[in-house]
């Protein structure tokens, strides 16, 4: 059967999101696109809304019937691990046409899942696993009999969205939380704005209107905050930097909402309740106390207890019939990841291979059979392709003849310090013999093709998104920063 897709460059390759040096070049970091803009925004909205003082809880009880909605979920047993689907709807129902234009949020029909995150929590140890789905991931849409972008499942209702995610991952959803785009702006305004340090000037982003003329601590209102957390074109690392900005903003927002300046202000608490009534929807089994208990697990992004993943995929492509841009799903790896979550295991450990970014492994390919045959070059092409391709797969350090042509079996050689790297290469060449042996300078692992040839298997590896621990604020944060004028005036 002919492939219906035309392949484009791959900004969403799975290995872009794991391992490696966090301080690679800006160009390299820019390639590490996250799936879409709302990953941390949706968490921030529901977190900020939910962290309210006890004095407001009685008021929340009056709104249960307004924020709860029928969703086909299976609530977990008390104290057991559970899975929550966090949905950021792109509904613009509460934005006027002028506001949509101001915020760069164009009008859309209906509601799509602009953010879609499957969160798994083990209450026994507070361990959290977050799986984010690219909004354009092309998958079967439950109840329709057709394939489409996963964010469009919500157009067919919440049931279709939940069942689509469950069918894709094999993970049963226990809780459902949804918030729309207007909620983020309204939360920030309700708590009187948020102060965040932006340590460097930021050039004008034409897509959001965000710009920083003077670095330092900036007071963000709802509109400027939305511009900041959506902006990526002005930052050298693109979406990679945007994720860091969103985490930084959420940390500051949580500090603000739990401060005395918010908890001792009834007007602010009531404003937050009003925001929730308009923008927040949960399943009928989740009351406000349960919501607080769930979201309490997401208050910090501590790398010691938190794992984040992107749904594995093969990058972007186009549907030949329509020309629509999509992200092609790696269904095998998604199932592997989902199976680990369902078993309450770390996906990075459950894949059975070392947690090493393939692109950090320097591999030499050698012909151990015949001087006049291109065995080494053929092995290079096959192994690199199986490990993720020329950009994200193994680095090619050498292609040459072996010291002799008497190799009966294809052999993987490595020095002691590179044993895990060799195991990763062996996962791609399962029939090869592993042998501790000196390797050429600049080569971590040698692949010597023997008489028995070389067969490869795709590398089924699940790498988490690297998360940095919070550090001290730069000295520039002691001064007052200044935003540019989004209107250019």
Beta strands, then each sheet from edge to edge (+ up, - down):
strand 1: 5-7
strand 2: 68-69
strand 3: 82-89
strand 4: 113-122
strand 5: 127-132
strand 6: 137-141
strand 7: 146-149
strand 8: 175-180
strand 9: 194-198
strand 10: 212-214
strand 11: 216-220
strand 12: 280-283
strand 13: 306-310
strand 14: 313-319
strand 15: 325-329
strand 16: 362-367
strand 17: 395-401
strand 18: 411-414
strand 19: 433-436
strand 20: 445-449
strand 21: 482-483
sheet 1: 1+ 14- 15+ 6+ 7-
sheet 2: 2+ 12+ 8- 3- 4+ 5- 13-
sheet 3: 9+ 11-
sheet 4: 10+ 21-
sheet 5: 17+ 16+ 20+ 18- 19-
end
